């Protein structure tokens, strides 16, 4: 399957999940994340879930990070330039849905990508090699390319991997992908 076919397949599958199944799988993913030895870092970047896209609910992971007193960073996307800015999530940070439904901070303290230690990456599908399929705009590939070499990229998926996803030179692979069933390491 090509990337567009994979996008359609997994968008359809996610759209068929009931709210209770989505929450159950999201909680299982968060619980599996606790098994990874990633909790001694400082800066954790997390995507804010888009409810209309039936994405993994990252609020469970946010609670874990807050409980461990970590510095949490969230993004704001500029669809004109294709760039993302990364802002520290604080107690007083106001999030507002963008015109694309992405909860984004209105303002905040800018954190450069080269300070980030762990990045939780949204995706629609991934393969046994750590390649991923996102929504196709390239935001995360451009962002991950600017992170420090030792940063960890962790995908979150409701589903197990495909055998092989076609990739291009600009695609950045994951180090891990966590599903409700297990942790995949690449």
Beta strands, then each sheet from edge to edge (+ up, - down):
strand 1: 43-45
strand 2: 71-78
strand 3: 83-88
strand 4: 95-97
strand 5: 103-105
strand 6: 118-121
strand 7: 125-126
strand 8: 132-133
strand 9: 152-156
strand 10: 176-178
strand 11: 183-185
sheet 1: 3+ 2- 1- 6- 9- 10- 11+
sheet 2: 4+ 5-
sheet 3: 7+ 8-
end
